[in-house]
């Protein structure tokens, strides 16, 4: 099936209602496809959980973009369902990545690191099992209602109010992207002075993801530089922020595990210390590298948005 990533076949003058129906159908189909797979076959293919998590983010971007055309009550319920599924899938995916990274971590690949590797594998498997139980419970609780409401979402798209400035896909796309560009830009500078603020890093990363997923929806309403220049730069910023935040969070998690191990199993601490300490040191280096990479990327983004202002990229029906 399609991954619901890039939306095509629509132009700036496509009626907003038509665009909304097409995009919402494609984006929510992905979530409905991967939810039962992530619940029933999570370990057969770890991509099931990963694609579910990404699918919920892309669906949320579509839901937000077309919010003016949806009934408020249905919009609110589906938004809440998406958030619950995304958070549960996110927890499971975080543990999957943690487990995937452990065997390839250099500090754990030595004889002195192996005790910590075995210890962390057991710890992570327990965390992954708990996350899976939560995902299963949420799917059992809201899965049927979510499937019913999201399947019929396109049928409930409403015509914009008479005299609305959002009558075409281009009008709506312009309004949506301006909001997201503004939100993203307002967060960037603050992060530079607060490298250890995990909440702020997470917020900026989410802003980057929302903008990226929105561009995938509306790219055909804008000139090529939006997709060819701005989108790749945004992807790189998002990846760098991800590496920065993930290293920071994992360091905190491992420092907590280290304290627990010292307190609960002091007799084993001598064996665990080399691997755990080495892994924390490795993550600190990764965080520093991501921090250093972010500065130039921020400048590249600023130059690109100056060279390609959003208003100048909009394709009107006359120019399309």
C-alpha positions as a LaTeX table, in Angstrom:
\begin{tabular}{lrrr}
\hline
Residue & $x$ (\AA) & $y$ (\AA) & $z$ (\AA) \\
\hline
Unk1 & 0.00 & 0.00 & 0.00 \\
Unk2 & 1.00 & 3.64 & $-0.36$ \\
Unk3 & 2.81 & 5.15 & 2.62 \\
Unk4 & 0.66 & 8.29 & 2.34 \\
Unk5 & 3.76 & 10.48 & 2.21 \\
Unk6 & 3.67 & 12.82 & $-0.82$ \\
Unk7 & 0.23 & 13.95 & $-1.93$ \\
Unk8 & $-0.11$ & 14.37 & $-5.70$ \\
Unk9 & $-2.75$ & 15.07 & $-8.32$ \\
Unk10 & $-3.89$ & 18.36 & $-6.81$ \\
Unk11 & $-3.03$ & 21.95 & $-7.67$ \\
Unk12 & $-3.34$ & 25.33 & $-6.03$ \\
Unk13 & $-6.83$ & 25.85 & $-7.49$ \\
Unk14 & $-8.20$ & 22.41 & $-6.48$ \\
Unk15 & $-11.24$ & 23.00 & $-4.26$ \\
Unk16 & $-10.23$ & 22.71 & $-0.61$ \\
Unk17 & $-12.99$ & 20.16 & 0.00 \\
Unk18 & $-11.70$ & 17.85 & $-2.73$ \\
Unk19 & $-8.12$ & 18.11 & $-1.46$ \\
Unk20 & $-9.21$ & 17.45 & 2.11 \\
Unk21 & $-11.11$ & 14.31 & 1.17 \\
Unk22 & $-8.17$ & 12.90 & $-0.81$ \\
Unk23 & $-5.51$ & 13.68 & 1.80 \\
Unk24 & $-7.47$ & 12.54 & 4.84 \\
Unk25 & $-8.38$ & 9.27 & 3.12 \\
Unk26 & $-4.75$ & 8.51 & 2.22 \\
Unk27 & $-3.20$ & 9.51 & 5.53 \\
Unk28 & $-5.66$ & 7.68 & 7.80 \\
Unk29 & $-5.62$ & 4.54 & 5.68 \\
Unk30 & $-1.96$ & 4.10 & 6.67 \\
Unk31 & $-2.77$ & 4.27 & 10.40 \\
Unk32 & $-5.64$ & 1.80 & 10.09 \\
Unk33 & $-3.37$ & $-0.56$ & 8.16 \\
Unk34 & $-0.48$ & $-0.58$ & 10.63 \\
Unk35 & $-2.38$ & $-0.48$ & 13.94 \\
Unk36 & $-3.45$ & $-4.16$ & 13.91 \\
Unk37 & 0.00 & $-5.19$ & 12.65 \\
Unk38 & 1.77 & $-3.27$ & 15.42 \\
Unk39 & $-0.57$ & $-4.84$ & 17.96 \\
Unk40 & $-0.61$ & $-8.40$ & 16.62 \\
Unk41 & 2.84 & $-8.79$ & 15.00 \\
Unk42 & 5.15 & $-6.29$ & 16.73 \\
Unk43 & 8.23 & $-8.51$ & 16.80 \\
Unk44 & 7.78 & $-10.18$ & 13.42 \\
Unk45 & 8.68 & $-6.88$ & 11.77 \\
Unk46 & 9.67 & $-3.86$ & 13.86 \\
Unk47 & 8.73 & $-1.62$ & 10.94 \\
Unk48 & 5.08 & $-2.15$ & 11.87 \\
Unk49 & 5.44 & $-0.03$ & 14.99 \\
Unk50 & 7.71 & 2.46 & 13.25 \\
Unk51 & 5.29 & 2.97 & 10.36 \\
Unk52 & 2.37 & 3.28 & 12.78 \\
Unk53 & 4.16 & 6.04 & 14.67 \\
Unk54 & 5.07 & 7.94 & 11.51 \\
Unk55 & 1.61 & 7.33 & 10.08 \\
Unk56 & $-0.06$ & 8.91 & 13.10 \\
Unk57 & 2.14 & 12.01 & 12.75 \\
Unk58 & 1.31 & 12.38 & 9.06 \\
Unk59 & $-2.39$ & 11.85 & 9.77 \\
Unk60 & $-2.24$ & 14.47 & 12.52 \\
Unk61 & $-0.68$ & 16.94 & 10.07 \\
Unk62 & $-3.55$ & 16.34 & 7.65 \\
Unk63 & $-6.12$ & 16.66 & 10.41 \\
Unk64 & $-4.65$ & 19.96 & 11.58 \\
Unk65 & $-4.34$ & 21.34 & 8.06 \\
Unk66 & $-7.97$ & 20.67 & 7.19 \\
Unk67 & $-9.40$ & 21.45 & 10.63 \\
Unk68 & $-11.42$ & 24.44 & 9.31 \\
Unk69 & $-13.40$ & 22.03 & 7.10 \\
Unk70 & $-14.19$ & 19.40 & 9.76 \\
Unk71 & $-16.91$ & 19.20 & 12.43 \\
Unk72 & $-15.34$ & 20.23 & 15.73 \\
Unk73 & $-16.58$ & 17.25 & 17.74 \\
Unk74 & $-15.40$ & 14.62 & 15.26 \\
Unk75 & $-12.10$ & 16.48 & 14.82 \\
Unk76 & $-11.53$ & 16.52 & 18.58 \\
Unk77 & $-12.23$ & 12.81 & 19.08 \\
Unk78 & $-10.04$ & 11.69 & 16.19 \\
Unk79 & $-7.25$ & 14.01 & 17.29 \\
Unk80 & $-7.36$ & 12.50 & 20.79 \\
Unk81 & $-7.33$ & 8.96 & 19.39 \\
Unk82 & $-4.34$ & 9.76 & 17.19 \\
Unk83 & $-2.43$ & 11.20 & 20.14 \\
Unk84 & $-3.08$ & 8.11 & 22.27 \\
Unk85 & $-1.99$ & 5.74 & 19.51 \\
Unk86 & 1.07 & 7.85 & 18.65 \\
Unk87 & 2.27 & 8.04 & 22.24 \\
Unk88 & 1.90 & 4.30 & 22.79 \\
Unk89 & 3.59 & 3.50 & 19.47 \\
Unk90 & 6.28 & 6.04 & 20.31 \\
Unk91 & 7.12 & 4.34 & 23.60 \\
Unk92 & 7.35 & 0.97 & 21.88 \\
Unk93 & 9.47 & 2.36 & 19.06 \\
Unk94 & 11.88 & 4.04 & 21.49 \\
Unk95 & 12.55 & 0.70 & 23.14 \\
Unk96 & 12.94 & $-0.99$ & 19.74 \\
Unk97 & 15.61 & 1.51 & 18.76 \\
Unk98 & 17.31 & 1.14 & 22.14 \\
Unk99 & 17.42 & $-2.62$ & 21.68 \\
Unk100 & 18.68 & $-2.35$ & 18.09 \\
Unk101 & 21.51 & $-0.02$ & 19.11 \\
Unk102 & 22.81 & $-2.01$ & 22.07 \\
Unk103 & 24.65 & $-4.82$ & 20.18 \\
Unk104 & 26.41 & $-2.29$ & 17.92 \\
Unk105 & 27.51 & 0.05 & 20.71 \\
Unk106 & 31.30 & $-0.04$ & 20.94 \\
Unk107 & 31.55 & 0.26 & 24.73 \\
Unk108 & 29.43 & $-2.91$ & 25.01 \\
Unk109 & 31.24 & $-4.89$ & 22.31 \\
Unk110 & 34.27 & $-5.72$ & 24.47 \\
Unk111 & 34.65 & $-8.47$ & 27.07 \\
Unk112 & 34.46 & $-5.88$ & 29.86 \\
Unk113 & 31.34 & $-4.39$ & 28.30 \\
Unk114 & 29.42 & $-7.64$ & 27.87 \\
Unk115 & 27.99 & $-7.77$ & 31.42 \\
Unk116 & 26.43 & $-4.34$ & 30.88 \\
Unk117 & 25.13 & $-5.44$ & 27.47 \\
Unk118 & 23.37 & $-8.46$ & 28.98 \\
Unk119 & 22.01 & $-6.35$ & 31.83 \\
Unk120 & 20.69 & $-3.63$ & 29.51 \\
Unk121 & 19.13 & $-6.15$ & 27.12 \\
Unk122 & 17.08 & $-7.56$ & 29.98 \\
Unk123 & 16.14 & $-4.11$ & 31.21 \\
Unk124 & 15.10 & $-2.96$ & 27.72 \\
Unk125 & 13.10 & $-6.11$ & 26.97 \\
Unk126 & 11.08 & $-5.52$ & 30.13 \\
Unk127 & 10.46 & $-1.91$ & 29.08 \\
Unk128 & 9.47 & $-3.00$ & 25.57 \\
Unk129 & 7.03 & $-5.56$ & 26.94 \\
Unk130 & 5.36 & $-2.92$ & 29.12 \\
Unk131 & 5.10 & $-0.53$ & 26.16 \\
Unk132 & 3.54 & $-3.26$ & 24.01 \\
Unk133 & 0.95 & $-4.01$ & 26.68 \\
Unk134 & $-0.03$ & $-0.35$ & 26.70 \\
Unk135 & $-0.37$ & $-0.28$ & 22.91 \\
Unk136 & $-2.52$ & $-3.41$ & 22.96 \\
Unk137 & $-4.74$ & $-1.94$ & 25.67 \\
Unk138 & $-5.25$ & 1.33 & 23.79 \\
Unk139 & $-6.07$ & $-0.49$ & 20.56 \\
Unk140 & $-8.64$ & $-2.61$ & 22.41 \\
Unk141 & $-10.13$ & 0.48 & 24.03 \\
Unk142 & $-10.43$ & 2.87 & 21.09 \\
Unk143 & $-9.47$ & 0.87 & 17.99 \\
Unk144 & $-12.98$ & 0.19 & 16.71 \\
Unk145 & $-14.22$ & 3.72 & 17.30 \\
Unk146 & $-11.09$ & 5.19 & 15.73 \\
Unk147 & $-11.48$ & 2.99 & 12.66 \\
Unk148 & $-15.13$ & 3.95 & 12.24 \\
Unk149 & $-14.62$ & 7.69 & 12.74 \\
Unk150 & $-11.46$ & 7.99 & 10.63 \\
Unk151 & $-12.92$ & 5.90 & 7.79 \\
Unk152 & $-15.84$ & 8.29 & 7.47 \\
Unk153 & $-13.83$ & 11.46 & 8.08 \\
Unk154 & $-13.67$ & 12.39 & 4.40 \\
Unk155 & $-17.44$ & 12.11 & 4.12 \\
Unk156 & $-17.83$ & 14.75 & 6.83 \\
Unk157 & $-15.63$ & 17.38 & 5.19 \\
Unk158 & $-17.65$ & 20.59 & 5.02 \\
Unk159 & $-17.64$ & 23.42 & 2.51 \\
Unk160 & $-15.86$ & 26.50 & 3.88 \\
Unk161 & $-18.06$ & 29.30 & 5.15 \\
Unk162 & $-19.44$ & 31.62 & 2.51 \\
Unk163 & $-16.88$ & 34.30 & 1.74 \\
Unk164 & $-14.09$ & 32.27 & 3.36 \\
Unk165 & $-10.51$ & 32.89 & 2.20 \\
Unk166 & $-9.88$ & 29.14 & 2.32 \\
Unk167 & $-11.94$ & 28.04 & $-0.68$ \\
Unk168 & $-9.06$ & 26.49 & $-2.62$ \\
Unk169 & $-6.29$ & 24.08 & $-1.69$ \\
Unk170 & $-3.76$ & 26.83 & $-2.37$ \\
Unk171 & $-5.49$ & 29.26 & $-0.02$ \\
Unk172 & $-5.59$ & 26.71 & 2.78 \\
Unk173 & $-2.02$ & 25.55 & 2.12 \\
Unk174 & $-0.70$ & 29.10 & 2.28 \\
Unk175 & $-2.42$ & 29.81 & 5.60 \\
Unk176 & $-1.32$ & 26.49 & 7.11 \\
Unk177 & 2.34 & 26.74 & 6.10 \\
Unk178 & 2.72 & 30.34 & 7.21 \\
Unk179 & 1.55 & 29.30 & 10.68 \\
Unk180 & 3.95 & 26.34 & 10.82 \\
Unk181 & 6.93 & 28.27 & 9.44 \\
Unk182 & 6.34 & 30.96 & 12.06 \\
Unk183 & 6.09 & 28.45 & 14.91 \\
Unk184 & 9.24 & 26.65 & 13.80 \\
Unk185 & 11.24 & 29.84 & 13.41 \\
Unk186 & 10.23 & 31.11 & 16.84 \\
Unk187 & 11.66 & 27.99 & 18.52 \\
Unk188 & 15.00 & 27.71 & 16.69 \\
Unk189 & 16.96 & 30.49 & 18.36 \\
Unk190 & 15.96 & 29.51 & 21.89 \\
Unk191 & 17.43 & 26.03 & 21.53 \\
Unk192 & 20.95 & 27.32 & 20.88 \\
Unk193 & 21.29 & 28.60 & 24.42 \\
Unk194 & 19.77 & 25.62 & 26.22 \\
Unk195 & 21.50 & 22.43 & 25.10 \\
Unk196 & 20.27 & 20.39 & 28.08 \\
Unk197 & 16.62 & 21.45 & 27.97 \\
Unk198 & 15.06 & 18.21 & 26.75 \\
Unk199 & 11.57 & 19.69 & 26.70 \\
Unk200 & 12.64 & 22.53 & 24.43 \\
Unk201 & 14.55 & 20.19 & 22.14 \\
Unk202 & 11.50 & 17.96 & 21.89 \\
Unk203 & 9.24 & 20.92 & 21.12 \\
Unk204 & 11.50 & 22.14 & 18.32 \\
Unk205 & 11.79 & 18.65 & 16.87 \\
Unk206 & 8.00 & 18.32 & 16.87 \\
Unk207 & 7.71 & 21.71 & 15.12 \\
Unk208 & 10.14 & 20.47 & 12.48 \\
Unk209 & 8.17 & 17.25 & 11.98 \\
Unk210 & 4.85 & 19.06 & 11.68 \\
Unk211 & 6.27 & 21.43 & 9.09 \\
Unk212 & 7.87 & 18.58 & 7.16 \\
Unk213 & 4.70 & 16.48 & 7.07 \\
Unk214 & 2.66 & 19.52 & 6.04 \\
Unk215 & 5.04 & 20.24 & 3.15 \\
Unk216 & 4.45 & 16.68 & 1.93 \\
Unk217 & 0.75 & 17.49 & 1.70 \\
Unk218 & 0.88 & 20.88 & 0.01 \\
Unk219 & 4.09 & 20.81 & $-2.05$ \\
Unk220 & 2.25 & 20.89 & $-5.40$ \\
Unk221 & 0.75 & 24.27 & $-4.49$ \\
Unk222 & 4.23 & 25.80 & $-4.39$ \\
Unk223 & 7.21 & 26.23 & $-6.68$ \\
Unk224 & 9.86 & 23.44 & $-6.77$ \\
Unk225 & 12.29 & 24.99 & $-4.21$ \\
Unk226 & 9.88 & 24.15 & $-1.38$ \\
Unk227 & 10.37 & 20.45 & $-2.04$ \\
Unk228 & 13.84 & 20.44 & $-3.61$ \\
Unk229 & 15.62 & 22.88 & $-1.27$ \\
Unk230 & 13.67 & 23.64 & 1.91 \\
Unk231 & 12.36 & 20.12 & 2.57 \\
Unk232 & 15.79 & 18.37 & 2.53 \\
Unk233 & 17.22 & 21.07 & 4.80 \\
Unk234 & 14.32 & 20.54 & 7.20 \\
Unk235 & 14.87 & 16.77 & 7.13 \\
Unk236 & 18.51 & 17.24 & 8.11 \\
Unk237 & 17.59 & 19.63 & 10.91 \\
Unk238 & 15.01 & 17.16 & 12.20 \\
Unk239 & 17.50 & 14.27 & 12.10 \\
Unk240 & 20.11 & 16.33 & 13.93 \\
Unk241 & 17.62 & 17.41 & 16.57 \\
Unk242 & 16.59 & 13.78 & 16.92 \\
Unk243 & 20.20 & 12.68 & 17.51 \\
Unk244 & 20.69 & 15.53 & 19.99 \\
Unk245 & 17.52 & 14.84 & 21.96 \\
Unk246 & 17.85 & 11.04 & 21.86 \\
Unk247 & 21.43 & 11.17 & 23.15 \\
Unk248 & 20.35 & 13.52 & 25.95 \\
Unk249 & 17.41 & 11.33 & 26.97 \\
Unk250 & 19.41 & 8.10 & 26.82 \\
Unk251 & 22.15 & 9.61 & 28.93 \\
Unk252 & 19.57 & 10.49 & 31.55 \\
Unk253 & 18.03 & 7.04 & 31.39 \\
Unk254 & 21.40 & 5.30 & 31.69 \\
Unk255 & 22.49 & 7.52 & 34.55 \\
Unk256 & 19.31 & 6.49 & 36.35 \\
Unk257 & 20.00 & 2.82 & 35.60 \\
Unk258 & 23.55 & 3.26 & 36.85 \\
Unk259 & 22.32 & 4.65 & 40.16 \\
Unk260 & 19.80 & 1.80 & 40.49 \\
Unk261 & 22.42 & $-0.82$ & 39.74 \\
Unk262 & 24.81 & 0.64 & 42.31 \\
Unk263 & 22.08 & 0.71 & 44.96 \\
Unk264 & 20.28 & $-2.56$ & 44.24 \\
Unk265 & 23.12 & $-4.84$ & 43.09 \\
Unk266 & 26.31 & $-3.36$ & 44.55 \\
Unk267 & 28.05 & $-6.71$ & 44.24 \\
Unk268 & 27.57 & $-6.68$ & 40.46 \\
Unk269 & 28.50 & $-3.02$ & 39.99 \\
Unk270 & 32.17 & $-3.76$ & 39.36 \\
Unk271 & 31.21 & $-5.88$ & 36.34 \\
Unk272 & 28.59 & $-3.44$ & 35.03 \\
Unk273 & 30.55 & $-0.23$ & 35.49 \\
Unk274 & 32.87 & $-0.37$ & 32.41 \\
Unk275 & 30.06 & $-0.88$ & 29.90 \\
Unk276 & 27.59 & 1.57 & 31.45 \\
Unk277 & 30.18 & 4.29 & 31.97 \\
Unk278 & 31.56 & 3.83 & 28.47 \\
Unk279 & 28.09 & 3.98 & 26.92 \\
Unk280 & 27.23 & 7.19 & 28.77 \\
Unk281 & 30.53 & 8.71 & 27.61 \\
Unk282 & 29.76 & 7.68 & 24.01 \\
Unk283 & 26.31 & 9.28 & 24.16 \\
Unk284 & 27.78 & 12.49 & 25.55 \\
Unk285 & 30.08 & 12.67 & 22.50 \\
Unk286 & 27.12 & 12.08 & 20.15 \\
Unk287 & 25.18 & 14.86 & 21.83 \\
Unk288 & 28.08 & 17.26 & 21.44 \\
Unk289 & 28.46 & 16.35 & 17.76 \\
Unk290 & 24.76 & 17.00 & 17.13 \\
Unk291 & 24.92 & 20.33 & 18.95 \\
Unk292 & 27.86 & 21.42 & 16.82 \\
Unk293 & 26.09 & 20.37 & 13.63 \\
Unk294 & 22.91 & 22.23 & 14.46 \\
Unk295 & 24.43 & 25.72 & 14.31 \\
Unk296 & 25.44 & 25.58 & 10.61 \\
Unk297 & 22.17 & 23.88 & 9.72 \\
Unk298 & 20.25 & 26.71 & 11.36 \\
Unk299 & 22.17 & 29.25 & 9.27 \\
Unk300 & 21.51 & 27.24 & 6.10 \\
Unk301 & 17.81 & 27.23 & 6.91 \\
Unk302 & 17.80 & 30.98 & 7.52 \\
Unk303 & 19.52 & 31.59 & 4.18 \\
Unk304 & 17.10 & 29.31 & 2.33 \\
Unk305 & 14.00 & 30.95 & 3.78 \\
Unk306 & 15.41 & 34.36 & 2.90 \\
Unk307 & 16.16 & 33.26 & $-0.68$ \\
Unk308 & 12.80 & 31.50 & $-1.05$ \\
Unk309 & 10.13 & 33.38 & 0.94 \\
Unk310 & 6.96 & 31.34 & 1.20 \\
Unk311 & 4.77 & 34.04 & $-0.34$ \\
Unk312 & 6.92 & 34.04 & $-3.50$ \\
Unk313 & 6.71 & 30.25 & $-3.86$ \\
Unk314 & 2.91 & 30.09 & $-3.93$ \\
Unk315 & 1.56 & 28.95 & $-7.29$ \\
Unk316 & $-1.63$ & 30.80 & $-8.18$ \\
Unk317 & $-4.13$ & 29.31 & $-10.65$ \\
Unk318 & $-2.88$ & 31.79 & $-13.25$ \\
Unk319 & 0.74 & 30.64 & $-12.88$ \\
Unk320 & 0.21 & 26.95 & $-12.26$ \\
\hline
\end{tabular}
